[in-house]
């Protein structure tokens, strides 16, 4: 098994209900990277696939589903040296204030 390094991605129950475990894992990966130092997810498709143990095509498909549902948005397109940037637009139940 390839070493994925330290860390974890959240799987939010409400996202899993609507998008299944894989969709929720991809959302959680975007959310995790967004809440790191840059304020947006700049992880490549390859990085997300490696972290989650799925194929790159699975990541692409889930990103498209999440974007179509307005759960995430792409804020910057990919360049030859930089992957696209994503931010979450949906606030998971755990982060909502009553």
C-alpha positions in Angstrom: 0.0 0.0 0.0 1.3 3.5 -0.9 2.1 5.7 2.1 -0.6 8.4 2.2 1.0 10.4 5.0 -0.7 11.8 8.1 -4.1 13.4 8.2 -7.7 12.6 7.6 -10.7 13.8 5.6 -14.1 14.3 7.2 -17.1 12.3 6.0 -20.1 14.4 6.8 -23.3 12.4 7.5 -25.5 14.8 5.6 -23.3 14.8 2.5 -23.0 11.0 2.6 -26.8 10.7 2.7 -27.1 12.7 -0.5 -23.9 11.7 -2.4 -22.9 8.3 -0.9 -19.7 7.5 0.9 -17.4 8.2 -2.1 -19.0 11.6 -2.9 -18.8 12.5 0.8 -15.2 11.4 1.0 -14.3 13.7 -2.0 -16.3 16.6 -0.5 -14.4 16.0 2.8 -11.1 15.9 1.0 -11.9 19.3 -0.6 -13.1 20.7 2.7 -9.9 19.4 4.5 -7.6 21.1 2.0 -9.6 24.3 1.9 -9.2 24.6 5.7 -5.4 24.3 5.5 -3.1 27.2 4.8 -4.4 28.5 1.5 -8.1 28.9 2.2 -9.0 26.8 -0.9 -8.3 23.2 -2.1 -5.4 23.1 -4.4 -4.9 19.3 -4.2 -4.5 17.7 -7.6 -6.8 15.0 -8.9 -3.9 12.5 -8.4 -3.4 13.6 -4.8 -7.0 13.3 -3.9 -7.2 9.9 -5.6 -4.1 8.7 -3.7 -5.4 10.0 -0.4 -8.8 8.4 -0.8 -7.6 5.2 -2.4 -9.8 5.6 -5.6 -9.1 6.1 -9.3 -8.7 9.6 -10.7 -11.8 9.1 -12.8 -13.8 8.6 -9.6 -12.5 11.9 -8.3 -13.3 13.7 -11.5 -16.9 12.2 -11.6 -17.5 13.1 -8.0 -16.2 16.7 -8.4 -18.6 17.1 -11.3 -21.5 15.9 -9.2 -20.6 18.1 -6.3 -20.2 21.1 -8.6 -23.5 20.4 -10.3 -25.2 20.4 -6.9 -23.5 23.6 -5.9 -21.7 21.9 -3.0 -18.3 23.1 -4.3 -17.2 25.5 -6.9 -14.0 25.8 -8.9 -12.5 29.2 -8.3 -9.5 28.9 -10.6 -9.0 26.6 -13.6 -5.9 24.4 -13.9 -2.8 25.7 -15.5 0.2 23.7 -16.8 1.9 24.0 -13.3 -1.1 24.3 -10.9 -4.2 22.1 -10.4 -7.7 23.8 -10.3 -8.7 25.4 -7.0 -11.9 24.4 -5.3 -13.9 25.8 -2.3 -16.9 24.4 -0.6 -20.1 26.4 -0.8 -22.2 24.1 1.3 -21.9 24.3 5.1 -22.1 20.8 6.6 -24.5 20.2 9.5 -21.7 19.9 12.0 -20.6 23.5 11.2 -24.1 25.1 11.3 -25.2 27.2 14.2 -28.7 26.7 15.5 
